[in-house]
Amino acid sequence: MSSDNLYSQSLRSSVIVGGALALCAVIGLIKIKMIAVLLAPAGVGLIGLYMSIVGLVGTLTTFGLQTSAVRAVAHADALGDSDVLARVVSALHVLSWVTGILGGLTALALALPLRKWVFESDVQANAVVTLSAILLFNAVSNARLARLQGLRQIHAITRTQVLAAALSAIVAVAVYLNFGEDGIMIALLADALVLFAVSGWFARRTQAPRARLPLRDLIVEAKPMLGLGMAIVWSGLLTVGSDLFIRALVARSLGLSAAGVYHAAWILSTLFTGFLLNAMATDFYPRLTSVINDRDETNLLVNTQTEIGVLVALPSVLFTLALNNWLIPLLFSNAFSDAAGALAWMVFGACLRTFVWPLGFLQLSFGAGRSFMLTEAIFFGAQVILVVWLLPSGGVLSIGYAIAASSALYTAVMVYAARRLGGIVWSRQVWRTVGTSLTFLLVTLALNRLLPELTATLLGCLVSLVASAWCARALIQRVGHSHSAVKVLMRLPLIARLLRGLT
């Protein structure tokens, strides 16, 4: 496939899924605003702790199935053999229920130690037990989404995400209005039930072959998914384990209100880059798996996706940095204003990780579990060590410093690992794109941290506008004026005039 077609396909997938996830993000922001007003920082901090517990136990018991299953389904689909695909899909269905039940039983078994360590009391006993049902529903729902992603059913995935986000937001706000903080577990359980129902509806509507597998054949099909899954489990444990450790450390050292402030910064730092990365992962990971044995095609695809990812993500990141002092009270409340400083550094770190995001999927597509485990350990190990060192003197702001520093280290390590793993290197064009983006990022961050609030906001927005124009120009040069996304932009008079002047 030519580089022009790769750019167009990468951007098309990003626009379709990104548009849906952007809508989910807007719905999520409205939901977050309502929760912040109704529950205050302490309630938001409690939600963050519960979510971290679900993430930790889910990672332990699903064995990375959601990610490894995408690879297995995509590989089976690429072979064009319906019998092979039917065996993989059927094995995935059984594994989802087995791992979901295992997660529920594990939550029950760990209820006492978790509530003692995280909450330092028995007050949350029933809540931790309720998480077992959430884990079961999440495991099955995520496996369904993995199947859809492996088959590259992009429209089914986007519809599932938007509908589930809208329904869960309505239910959550209704619950919190009636029950306040006492409704937290009801709302979280409702979220899981909504996703379970919606994913089941769209999964049944998508044609996928099934086969009856005896136990012996089931084990044969499950081994590859669970084998690569161990590396993903390790990464997931580091992710949610470090997250739960940091949240618990903040709650125990600074109080639940401080944990809520950190949760607010965490949500916004991952929101804008997160939905873009998820959008690209929906299509990029299966495509990468299908060409991984062709080094030249793999290198071209990684370079293309890196450029598209950076150019699409940069404007939202810069505007978040420029407006962070206004976003916190707007999207949460004035009680969360202390999150602004940490947010700036956390957004900076998130953008650095965006630069090397495709290289992480490169490790998974190669099946290089050890390399993946090592690079993840370096990132999260550095992050936890820095937080433990800095938190007593720097408070929540120090977590932002820790994430930014560990992200810089991770970026350098990933570039090196890709070269060692398969000889995958960034082209000169990618280096120029990353270098220019990093310059815009550093300038905006410096304005935010060094100048008075109003001046920093105005100048930061100006830099963000210039950077957005540069990103638009670069994208048009790569995909051409005939691309559907460019045609849509050209219908807007002001933007069309600006883009014609740039191109």
C-alpha positions as CSV (number, residue, x, y, z in Angstrom):
1,M,0.0,0.0,0.0
2,S,1.3,3.5,-0.9
3,S,2.2,6.0,1.8
4,D,-0.6,8.3,0.5
5,N,-3.2,5.6,1.0
6,L,-1.8,4.8,4.4
7,Y,-2.1,8.4,5.5
8,S,-5.7,8.5,4.2
9,Q,-6.8,5.3,5.8
10,S,-5.2,6.2,9.1
11,L,-6.8,9.6,9.1
12,R,-10.2,8.2,8.0
13,S,-10.2,5.7,10.9
14,S,-9.1,8.4,13.3
15,V,-11.9,10.7,12.2
16,I,-14.7,8.0,12.3
17,V,-13.8,6.6,15.7
18,G,-12.4,9.8,17.0
19,G,-15.6,11.6,16.2
20,A,-17.6,9.0,18.1
21,L,-15.2,9.1,21.1
22,A,-15.2,12.9,21.0
23,L,-19.0,12.7,21.5
24,C,-18.4,10.3,24.3
25,A,-15.9,12.7,25.8
26,V,-18.5,15.5,25.7
27,I,-21.0,13.3,27.4
28,G,-18.4,12.3,29.9
29,L,-17.5,15.9,30.7
30,I,-21.2,16.7,31.4
31,K,-21.4,13.7,33.6
32,I,-18.2,14.7,35.4
33,K,-19.4,18.2,36.0
34,M,-22.6,16.9,37.5
35,I,-20.8,14.5,39.7
36,A,-18.3,17.1,40.9
37,V,-21.1,19.5,41.9
38,L,-23.2,16.8,43.6
39,L,-20.4,14.9,45.4
40,A,-17.5,17.4,46.0
41,P,-13.8,16.4,45.9
42,A,-14.1,13.7,48.6
43,G,-16.9,11.8,46.6
44,V,-14.9,12.1,43.4
45,G,-11.8,10.7,45.2
46,L,-13.9,7.8,46.4
47,I,-15.1,7.0,42.9
48,G,-11.4,7.1,41.7
49,L,-10.4,4.6,44.4
50,Y,-13.3,2.2,43.5
51,M,-12.3,2.4,39.8
52,S,-8.7,1.6,40.6
53,I,-9.8,-1.4,42.5
54,V,-11.9,-2.6,39.6
55,G,-8.9,-2.0,37.3
56,L,-6.5,-3.9,39.5
57,V,-8.6,-7.0,40.1
58,G,-9.8,-7.0,36.5
59,T,-6.2,-6.9,35.2
60,L,-5.2,-9.8,37.5
61,T,-8.0,-12.0,36.4
62,T,-8.7,-11.3,32.7
63,F,-5.0,-12.1,31.7
64,G,-4.9,-9.2,29.2
65,L,-7.6,-10.9,27.1
66,Q,-9.1,-7.7,25.7
67,T,-5.8,-6.8,23.9
68,S,-4.5,-10.3,23.1
69,A,-7.9,-11.3,21.7
70,V,-7.8,-8.4,19.2
71,R,-4.5,-9.8,17.8
72,A,-5.9,-13.4,17.7
73,V,-9.1,-12.4,16.0
74,A,-7.4,-10.1,13.5
75,H,-4.9,-12.8,12.6
76,A,-7.6,-15.4,12.1
77,D,-9.7,-13.0,10.0
78,A,-6.7,-12.1,7.8
79,L,-6.3,-15.8,7.0
80,G,-9.7,-15.9,5.4
81,D,-10.5,-19.3,6.9
82,S,-14.0,-19.2,8.5
83,D,-13.3,-22.4,10.5
84,V,-10.2,-20.9,12.1
85,L,-12.1,-17.7,12.9
86,A,-15.0,-19.6,14.4
87,R,-12.7,-21.5,16.8
88,V,-11.0,-18.2,18.0
89,V,-14.3,-16.4,18.4
90,S,-15.8,-19.3,20.4
91,A,-12.8,-19.7,22.6
92,L,-12.9,-15.9,23.3
93,H,-16.6,-16.2,24.3
94,V,-15.9,-19.0,26.8
95,L,-12.8,-17.3,28.2
96,S,-14.7,-14.0,28.8
97,W,-17.2,-15.7,31.1
98,V,-14.5,-17.8,32.9
99,T,-12.3,-14.7,33.5
100,G,-15.3,-12.7,34.6
101,I,-16.4,-15.2,37.1
102,L,-12.8,-15.5,38.3
103,G,-12.7,-11.7,38.7
104,G,-15.8,-11.7,40.8
105,L,-14.6,-14.5,43.1
106,T,-11.2,-12.7,43.5
107,A,-13.0,-9.5,44.5
108,L,-14.9,-11.4,47.2
109,A,-11.7,-13.0,48.4
110,L,-9.8,-9.8,48.6
111,A,-12.6,-7.7,50.0
112,L,-11.2,-7.6,53.6
113,P,-7.5,-6.8,52.7
114,L,-8.5,-4.3,50.1
115,R,-10.8,-2.3,52.4
116,K,-8.2,-2.4,55.2
117,W,-5.4,-1.2,53.0
118,V,-7.2,1.4,50.8
119,F,-9.8,2.7,53.2
120,E,-8.2,1.8,56.6
121,S,-11.6,0.7,57.9
122,D,-14.5,-1.8,57.4
123,V,-16.9,0.9,56.3
124,Q,-16.6,0.1,52.6
125,A,-17.1,-3.7,53.0
126,N,-20.3,-4.0,51.1
127,A,-19.0,-1.7,48.3
128,V,-15.9,-3.9,47.7
129,V,-18.1,-7.0,47.5
130,T,-20.4,-5.3,44.9
131,L,-17.4,-4.8,42.7
132,S,-17.4,-8.5,42.0
133,A,-20.5,-8.1,39.8
134,I,-19.0,-5.2,38.0
135,L,-15.9,-7.3,37.2
136,L,-18.0,-10.0,35.7
137,F,-20.0,-7.7,33.4
138,N,-16.8,-5.8,32.4
139,A,-15.0,-8.9,31.4
140,V,-17.7,-10.1,29.0
141,S,-18.3,-6.6,27.6
142,N,-14.6,-6.0,26.9
143,A,-14.3,-9.4,25.2
144,R,-17.2,-8.5,22.9
145,L,-15.5,-5.2,22.0
146,A,-12.2,-7.0,21.4
147,R,-14.0,-9.3,18.9
148,L,-15.5,-6.3,17.1
149,Q,-12.1,-4.6,17.0
150,G,-10.3,-7.6,15.7
151,L,-12.9,-7.9,12.9
152,R,-12.5,-4.1,12.3
153,Q,-16.2,-3.5,12.8
154,I,-15.6,0.2,13.4
155,H,-19.1,1.4,13.1
156,A,-20.4,-1.2,15.6
157,I,-17.7,-0.2,18.1
158,T,-18.5,3.5,17.8
159,R,-22.2,3.0,18.2
160,T,-21.7,0.8,21.2
161,Q,-19.4,3.4,22.8
162,V,-21.7,6.4,22.2
163,L,-24.9,4.7,23.2
164,A,-23.4,3.2,26.4
165,A,-21.9,6.6,27.3
166,A,-25.2,8.4,26.9
167,L,-27.3,5.9,28.8
168,S,-24.8,5.5,31.7
169,A,-24.5,9.3,32.1
170,I,-28.3,9.6,32.4
171,V,-28.5,6.8,34.9
172,A,-25.5,8.1,36.9
173,V,-26.8,11.6,37.2
174,A,-30.2,10.3,38.3
175,V,-28.7,8.1,40.9
176,Y,-26.5,10.8,42.4
177,L,-29.3,13.3,42.4
178,N,-31.4,10.9,44.5
179,F,-28.8,9.2,46.7
180,G,-25.7,11.4,46.7
181,E,-22.5,9.7,47.8
182,D,-24.5,6.6,48.9
183,G,-25.3,6.0,45.3
184,I,-21.7,5.6,44.1
185,M,-21.8,1.8,43.9
186,I,-25.3,1.8,42.3
187,A,-24.0,4.2,39.6
188,L,-20.8,2.1,38.9
189,L,-22.8,-1.1,38.7
190,A,-25.3,0.6,36.3
191,D,-22.4,1.7,34.1
192,A,-21.2,-1.9,33.8
193,L,-24.7,-3.2,33.2
194,V,-25.4,-0.6,30.4
195,L,-22.1,-1.5,28.6
196,F,-22.9,-5.2,29.0
197,A,-26.4,-4.8,27.4
198,V,-25.3,-2.5,24.6
199,S,-22.2,-4.5,23.6
200,G,-24.3,-7.7,23.6
201,W,-26.8,-6.1,21.3
202,F,-24.2,-5.0,18.7
203,A,-22.2,-8.1,19.0
204,R,-25.2,-10.3,18.2
205,R,-26.0,-8.1,15.1
206,T,-22.4,-8.6,13.8
207,Q,-22.0,-11.8,11.8
208,A,-19.2,-13.9,13.3
209,P,-18.9,-17.7,12.9
210,R,-19.1,-19.9,16.0
211,A,-18.0,-23.5,16.6
212,R,-18.6,-26.0,19.4
213,L,-15.2,-26.7,20.9
214,P,-14.4,-29.7,23.2
215,L,-12.2,-28.8,26.2
216,R,-9.0,-30.0,24.5
217,D,-9.5,-27.7,21.5
218,L,-10.6,-24.8,23.7
219,I,-7.3,-25.1,25.6
220,V,-5.4,-25.1,22.3
221,E,-7.1,-21.9,21.1
222,A,-6.8,-20.2,24.5
223,K,-3.1,-20.7,24.9
224,P,-1.9,-18.1,22.4
225,M,-4.3,-15.5,23.8
226,L,-3.4,-16.2,27.4
227,G,0.4,-16.5,26.5
228,L,0.7,-13.0,25.1
229,G,-1.8,-11.9,27.7
230,M,0.7,-12.5,30.5
231,A,2.8,-9.6,29.2
232,I,-0.4,-7.5,29.0
233,V,-1.3,-8.5,32.5
234,W,2.1,-7.3,33.7
235,S,1.6,-4.0,31.9
236,G,-1.9,-3.7,33.3
237,L,-0.8,-4.6,36.8
238,L,1.8,-1.9,36.6
239,T,-0.8,0.6,35.3
240,V,-3.6,0.0,37.7
241,G,-1.3,-1.0,40.5
242,S,0.7,2.1,40.4
243,D,-2.5,4.2,39.9
244,L,-4.1,2.6,43.0
245,F,-0.9,3.0,45.0
246,I,-0.7,6.7,44.2
247,R,-4.4,7.3,44.9
248,A,-4.2,5.4,48.2
249,L,-1.0,7.2,49.1
250,V,-2.6,10.6,48.4
251,A,-5.8,9.7,50.3
252,R,-3.9,8.4,53.3
253,S,-1.3,11.2,53.3
254,L,-3.4,14.2,52.2
255,G,-7.0,13.1,52.6
256,L,-9.9,12.1,50.3
257,S,-10.3,15.7,49.1
258,A,-6.8,15.7,47.8
259,A,-7.4,12.3,46.1
260,G,-10.4,14.0,44.4
261,V,-8.2,16.9,43.2
262,Y,-5.7,14.4,41.7
263,H,-8.6,12.4,40.1
264,A,-9.8,15.6,38.4
265,A,-6.3,16.3,37.0
266,W,-6.0,12.7,35.9
267,I,-9.3,12.7,34.0
268,L,-8.6,15.8,32.0
269,S,-4.9,14.8,31.3
270,T,-6.1,11.5,29.7
271,L,-9.4,12.7,28.2
272,F,-8.3,14.5,25.0
273,T,-5.3,12.3,24.2
274,G,-7.0,9.2,25.4
275,F,-10.0,9.3,23.0
276,L,-7.6,10.0,20.1
277,L,-5.3,7.1,21.0
278,N,-8.3,4.7,21.4
279,A,-9.6,5.9,18.1
280,M,-6.4,5.0,16.3
281,A,-5.9,1.8,18.2
282,T,-9.3,0.5,17.0
283,D,-8.0,0.2,13.5
284,F,-4.2,0.5,13.7
285,Y,-3.5,-2.5,15.9
286,P,-5.4,-5.1,13.7
287,R,-3.7,-3.6,10.6
288,L,-0.3,-3.7,12.1
289,T,-0.8,-7.3,13.1
290,S,-1.7,-8.3,9.5
291,V,1.6,-6.8,8.1
292,I,4.0,-7.5,10.9
293,N,6.0,-10.0,8.9
294,D,6.8,-7.4,6.3
295,R,9.5,-5.1,7.8
296,D,9.2,-2.4,5.2
297,E,5.4,-2.3,5.3
298,T,5.5,-2.3,9.1
299,N,8.0,0.6,9.3
300,L,5.9,2.6,6.8
301,L,2.7,2.0,8.8
302,V,4.3,2.9,12.1
303,N,5.8,6.1,10.7
304,T,2.5,7.0,9.1
305,Q,0.5,6.4,12.3
306,T,2.9,8.3,14.4
307,E,2.6,11.4,12.2
308,I,-1.2,11.2,12.1
309,G,-1.4,10.7,15.8
310,V,0.8,13.6,16.7
311,L,-0.9,16.0,14.2
312,V,-4.4,15.1,15.3
313,A,-3.6,15.1,19.1
314,L,-1.4,18.2,19.3
315,P,-4.1,21.0,19.0
316,S,-6.3,19.5,21.8
317,V,-3.3,19.0,24.0
318,L,-2.1,22.6,23.5
319,F,-5.5,24.1,24.2
320,T,-5.8,22.0,27.3
321,L,-2.5,23.4,28.5
322,A,-3.5,27.0,27.6
323,L,-6.9,26.8,29.2
324,N,-6.2,24.5,32.2
325,N,-6.7,27.3,34.8
326,W,-10.2,27.8,33.4
327,L,-11.1,24.2,32.6
328,I,-10.9,22.9,36.1
329,P,-13.5,25.2,37.7
330,L,-15.6,25.0,34.5
331,L,-15.7,21.2,34.3
332,F,-15.6,20.5,38.0
333,S,-15.9,23.3,40.5
334,N,-13.7,25.9,42.3
335,A,-13.1,23.3,45.0
336,F,-10.8,21.5,42.5
337,S,-8.7,24.5,41.5
338,D,-5.6,23.0,43.1
339,A,-5.6,20.5,40.2
340,A,-4.5,23.1,37.6
341,G,-0.8,22.9,38.3
342,A,-0.6,19.1,38.3
343,L,-2.8,19.0,35.1
344,A,-0.3,21.1,33.1
345,W,2.6,18.6,33.8
346,M,0.3,15.5,33.4
347,V,-0.9,16.8,30.0
348,F,2.8,17.4,28.9
349,G,3.6,13.8,29.9
350,A,0.5,12.4,28.1
351,C,1.6,14.2,24.9
352,L,5.1,12.7,25.1
353,R,3.7,9.2,25.4
354,T,1.5,10.0,22.3
355,F,4.7,10.4,20.2
356,V,5.7,6.8,20.9
357,W,2.3,5.2,21.2
358,P,2.4,3.1,18.0
359,L,5.7,1.6,19.1
360,G,4.0,-0.1,22.1
361,F,1.6,-1.8,19.7
362,L,4.6,-2.8,17.6
363,Q,5.9,-4.8,20.6
364,L,2.5,-6.6,21.0
365,S,2.2,-7.3,17.3
366,F,5.7,-8.9,17.3
367,G,4.7,-10.9,20.3
368,A,7.7,-9.4,22.1
369,G,6.4,-9.9,25.6
370,R,9.6,-9.4,27.5
371,S,10.5,-6.2,25.7
372,F,6.9,-4.9,26.4
373,M,7.1,-5.9,30.1
374,L,10.5,-4.2,30.5
375,T,9.6,-0.9,29.0
376,E,6.4,-0.7,31.0
377,A,8.3,-1.5,34.2
378,I,10.7,1.3,33.5
379,F,7.9,3.8,33.1
380,F,5.8,2.9,36.0
381,G,8.7,2.1,38.3
382,A,10.2,5.6,37.7
383,Q,6.7,7.2,38.2
384,V,6.1,5.5,41.6
385,I,9.6,6.2,42.9
386,L,9.3,9.9,42.0
387,V,5.8,10.2,43.6
388,V,7.0,8.6,46.8
389,W,10.0,10.9,46.9
390,L,8.2,14.2,45.9
391,L,4.7,13.9,47.4
392,P,5.5,14.8,51.1
393,S,7.0,18.1,50.1
394,G,5.1,18.9,46.9
395,G,1.6,17.6,47.4
396,V,-0.6,16.8,44.4
397,L,1.5,19.1,42.1
398,S,4.5,16.7,42.6
399,I,2.5,13.9,40.9
400,G,2.5,16.0,37.8
401,Y,6.3,16.4,37.9
402,A,6.7,12.7,38.4
403,I,4.4,11.8,35.4
404,A,6.2,14.3,33.1
405,A,9.7,13.0,34.0
406,S,8.8,9.4,33.8
407,S,7.1,10.0,30.4
408,A,10.2,11.7,29.0
409,L,12.2,8.6,30.1
410,Y,9.6,6.3,28.5
411,T,9.7,8.1,25.2
412,A,13.5,7.7,24.9
413,V,13.3,4.0,25.9
414,M,10.6,3.2,23.4
415,V,12.5,4.7,20.5
416,Y,15.5,2.7,21.4
417,A,13.5,-0.5,21.9
418,A,11.8,-0.3,18.5
419,R,15.2,0.0,16.8
420,R,16.5,-3.1,18.7
421,L,13.3,-5.1,18.3
422,G,12.7,-5.0,14.5
423,G,14.9,-2.3,13.1
424,I,11.9,0.1,13.1
425,V,13.1,3.7,13.0
426,W,11.4,7.1,12.6
427,S,11.9,8.7,9.2
428,R,13.3,12.2,8.9
429,Q,9.8,13.5,8.3
430,V,8.6,12.0,11.6
431,W,11.5,13.4,13.5
432,R,10.7,16.9,12.1
433,T,7.0,16.5,13.0
434,V,7.8,15.4,16.5
435,G,10.5,18.1,17.0
436,T,8.1,20.9,15.8
437,S,5.3,19.5,18.0
438,L,7.6,19.4,21.0
439,T,8.6,23.0,20.5
440,F,5.0,24.1,20.5
441,L,4.4,22.0,23.6
442,L,7.3,23.4,25.6
443,V,6.5,27.0,24.7
444,T,2.9,26.6,25.8
445,L,3.9,24.8,29.0
446,A,6.4,27.6,29.8
447,L,3.8,30.3,29.3
448,N,1.4,28.4,31.5
449,R,3.8,28.0,34.4
450,L,5.8,31.3,34.2
451,L,3.3,34.1,33.3
452,P,0.3,35.6,35.1
453,E,-2.9,33.6,34.5
454,L,-4.7,35.9,32.0
455,T,-1.5,36.6,30.0
456,A,-0.6,33.0,29.9
457,T,-4.0,32.0,28.7
458,L,-4.1,34.6,25.9
459,L,-0.6,33.8,24.6
460,G,-1.2,30.1,25.1
461,C,-4.3,30.2,22.9
462,L,-2.4,32.2,20.3
463,V,0.4,29.5,20.1
464,S,-2.3,26.8,20.0
465,L,-4.0,28.5,17.1
466,V,-0.7,28.7,15.2
467,A,0.1,25.1,16.0
468,S,-3.4,24.0,14.9
469,A,-2.9,25.8,11.5
470,W,0.4,24.0,11.1
471,C,-1.2,20.6,11.9
472,A,-4.0,21.2,9.4
473,R,-1.5,22.2,6.7
474,A,0.6,19.1,7.4
475,L,-2.4,16.8,7.3
476,I,-3.6,18.2,4.0
477,Q,-0.2,17.8,2.5
478,R,-0.2,14.1,3.5
479,V,-3.8,13.1,2.6
480,G,-4.6,15.6,-0.2
481,H,-7.6,17.8,-0.7
482,S,-9.8,14.9,-1.9
483,H,-10.0,13.3,1.5
484,S,-13.5,13.5,3.0
485,A,-12.3,15.1,6.3
486,V,-10.5,17.9,4.3
487,K,-13.7,18.4,2.2
488,V,-15.7,18.9,5.3
489,L,-13.3,21.5,6.6
490,M,-13.3,23.3,3.3
491,R,-17.0,23.8,3.5
492,L,-16.5,26.2,6.5
493,P,-15.7,29.6,5.0
494,L,-13.3,31.0,7.6
495,I,-11.3,27.7,7.9
496,A,-11.3,27.2,4.2
497,R,-9.8,30.6,3.6
498,L,-7.1,30.0,6.2
499,L,-6.2,26.6,4.9
500,R,-6.0,27.8,1.3
501,G,-3.6,30.5,2.4
502,L,-1.5,27.9,4.2
503,T,-1.5,25.3,1.4
